Amino acid sequence: MLWIVSKKMNLEELFHNKSISVVGSAESLFGEKYGPKIDKSDLVCRFNRGGLILNPEAQGKKQNVLFFNGLNNTLVSGYDTIIQTSHRHKKHNSADYILPVSNKEELSNRMGVDRPSSGLMVLYFLYNLNCSVNIFGFDFKKTKTFYHTKYHFNEVHDYEKEKIFVHNTILKKKEIKFNESSNIQ
């Protein structure tokens, strides 16, 4: 289903009372067949170059919302709505919306980190809304990001803290479900 987004629509309204699949970019996603389950949601959200559909059986086909960090090299075309997650870069002219800076600040304070990942900022944003969320393709760097050719060891994000926060806070909301890849220990 195609969602027509009015540029006058409040960002929260886009997700209100919707079922949402949030699809991360972990390589472990490709060992699963979540595609049909992902595509059943009202909205499918993806991140950066992870918006490229390489394996519909694993990733699904729907391309409703692309969250990206604001850098040109992470922008993928074909999405109904584009939302920038980072305030470190000026608002990109392709972005329909930018996540509220208060979302990042509150999350940073709760976790005690300076730079939460785009994925966690989106999960936290949705956690605070009235919607149901299914999470796919998040393994907190147990496998590399599928579009990278190697692991990035100089990460600015603390994925262990993010994993703990997701399990201890985000998943406490009954409307949020985590679909962990079965090939991850």
C-alpha positions as CSV (number, residue, x, y, z in Angstrom):
1,M,0.0,0.0,0.0
2,L,1.3,3.4,-0.9
3,W,1.1,6.0,1.8
4,I,0.7,9.6,0.5
5,V,2.4,11.9,3.0
6,S,1.4,15.5,3.1
7,K,4.4,17.7,3.8
8,K,2.1,19.4,6.3
9,M,1.7,16.2,8.2
10,N,3.3,16.1,11.6
11,L,6.0,13.5,11.8
12,E,4.3,11.6,14.6
13,E,1.1,11.4,12.5
14,L,2.9,9.4,9.9
15,F,3.4,6.5,12.3
16,H,0.3,7.0,14.6
17,N,-1.7,3.7,15.0
18,K,0.3,2.0,12.3
19,S,2.1,-1.4,12.2
20,I,5.7,-0.8,11.4
21,S,8.6,-3.0,10.4
22,V,12.0,-1.5,11.2
23,V,14.6,-3.3,9.1
24,G,18.2,-2.9,10.1
25,S,21.2,-3.6,8.0
26,A,22.9,-6.6,9.8
27,E,24.3,-9.2,7.5
28,S,22.6,-11.8,9.7
29,L,19.2,-10.8,8.2
30,F,20.1,-12.6,5.0
31,G,20.1,-15.9,6.8
32,E,16.3,-15.5,7.4
33,K,13.1,-15.4,5.4
34,Y,11.4,-12.5,7.1
35,G,10.4,-10.8,3.8
36,P,6.7,-11.6,3.8
37,K,6.4,-10.8,7.6
38,I,8.2,-7.5,7.0
39,D,5.9,-6.5,4.1
40,K,2.7,-7.2,6.1
41,S,3.3,-4.0,8.1
42,D,1.6,-0.7,7.2
43,L,5.0,1.0,7.0
44,V,8.5,-0.5,6.4
45,C,11.4,1.6,7.6
46,R,15.0,1.1,6.5
47,F,18.3,2.9,7.1
48,N,21.0,4.5,4.9
49,R,22.3,2.2,2.1
50,G,20.5,-0.6,3.9
51,G,17.5,0.7,1.9
52,L,18.8,-1.2,-1.1
53,I,16.7,-4.4,-1.6
54,L,19.1,-7.2,-2.5
55,N,17.1,-10.2,-1.2
56,P,13.4,-9.7,-1.0
57,E,12.9,-13.1,0.7
58,A,15.0,-11.9,3.6
59,Q,14.5,-8.1,3.5
60,G,11.0,-7.7,2.1
61,K,10.1,-5.4,-0.9
62,K,8.3,-2.5,0.6
63,Q,10.0,0.9,0.6
64,N,8.0,3.3,2.6
65,V,10.3,5.2,4.9
66,L,14.1,5.7,4.6
67,F,15.9,7.1,7.6
68,F,19.3,8.4,6.8
69,N,22.1,10.2,8.6
70,G,22.2,13.3,6.4
71,L,25.2,12.3,4.2
72,N,24.7,12.1,0.5
73,N,26.5,8.8,0.2
74,T,23.9,7.1,2.4
75,L,20.8,8.2,0.5
76,V,18.9,5.6,-1.5
77,S,16.1,6.4,-3.9
78,G,12.6,4.9,-4.3
79,Y,11.1,5.7,-0.9
80,D,7.8,7.5,-0.2
81,T,9.2,9.4,2.8
82,I,12.8,10.3,3.7
83,I,13.7,11.3,7.3
84,Q,17.0,12.5,8.4
85,T,18.2,11.3,11.8
86,S,21.3,13.4,12.4
87,H,21.5,17.1,13.4
88,R,25.2,17.1,12.9
89,H,24.6,17.9,9.2
90,K,22.4,20.6,7.8
91,K,19.0,19.4,6.7
92,H,19.4,17.6,3.4
93,N,17.2,19.0,0.6
94,S,15.9,15.4,0.0
95,A,14.7,15.0,3.6
96,D,10.9,15.3,4.1
97,Y,11.5,15.4,7.9
98,I,14.3,15.4,10.5
99,L,14.0,13.6,13.8
100,P,13.5,16.0,16.7
101,V,16.8,16.9,18.3
102,S,15.1,16.4,21.7
103,N,14.7,12.7,20.8
104,K,18.5,12.3,20.5
105,E,19.3,14.4,23.5
106,E,16.8,12.5,25.8
107,L,18.2,9.2,24.5
108,S,21.8,10.3,25.0
109,N,21.1,11.3,28.6
110,R,19.2,8.1,29.4
111,M,22.0,5.9,28.0
112,G,25.0,8.1,29.0
113,V,26.4,8.1,25.4
114,D,27.2,11.0,23.1
115,R,26.2,9.5,19.8
116,P,23.5,6.8,19.7
117,S,23.1,5.1,16.3
118,S,20.5,6.1,13.8
119,G,18.8,2.7,14.4
120,L,18.5,3.3,18.1
121,M,17.3,6.9,17.7
122,V,14.5,5.6,15.4
123,L,13.5,2.8,17.8
124,Y,13.4,5.3,20.7
125,F,11.3,7.7,18.6
126,L,8.8,4.9,17.8
127,Y,8.9,3.7,21.4
128,N,7.4,7.0,22.4
129,L,4.5,6.9,19.9
130,N,1.3,5.0,19.6
131,C,2.2,2.3,17.1
132,S,3.2,-1.4,16.9
133,V,6.8,-2.2,15.8
134,N,8.5,-5.3,14.6
135,I,12.3,-5.1,14.6
136,F,14.4,-7.0,12.0
137,G,18.1,-7.0,11.1
138,F,19.5,-5.7,14.3
139,D,22.2,-7.8,15.8
140,F,24.3,-5.1,17.5
141,K,27.3,-5.7,15.3
142,K,27.6,-9.4,15.8
143,T,27.7,-9.5,12.0
144,K,28.8,-6.6,9.8
145,T,26.5,-4.2,8.1
146,F,25.6,-6.0,4.8
147,Y,26.6,-3.1,2.5
148,H,30.1,-2.7,4.1
149,T,32.9,-4.9,2.7
150,K,34.5,-5.2,6.2
151,Y,33.9,-4.6,9.8
152,H,34.3,-1.0,11.0
153,F,36.4,-1.1,14.1
154,N,36.5,2.6,14.8
155,E,32.8,2.9,15.6
156,V,31.5,5.9,17.4
157,H,28.5,4.0,18.8
158,D,28.4,1.7,21.8
159,Y,26.5,-1.2,20.5
160,E,26.7,-3.2,23.7
161,K,25.0,-0.4,25.6
162,E,22.5,-0.1,22.8
163,K,21.7,-3.8,23.0
164,I,21.2,-3.5,26.7
165,F,19.0,-0.5,26.3
166,V,16.8,-2.1,23.6
167,H,16.3,-5.3,25.7
168,N,15.8,-3.4,29.1
169,T,13.7,-0.5,27.9
170,I,12.4,-0.6,24.3
171,L,11.2,-4.2,24.4
172,K,9.4,-3.6,27.7
173,K,6.6,-2.0,25.6
174,K,4.3,-4.8,24.6
175,E,3.7,-3.3,21.1
176,I,7.4,-3.7,20.2
177,K,8.7,-7.1,19.1
178,F,12.3,-8.1,18.3
179,N,12.9,-10.7,15.6
180,E,16.4,-11.9,16.3
181,S,18.2,-13.8,13.7
182,S,18.2,-17.5,14.6
183,N,21.9,-17.8,13.5
184,I,23.0,-15.3,16.2
185,Q,24.1,-16.9,19.5
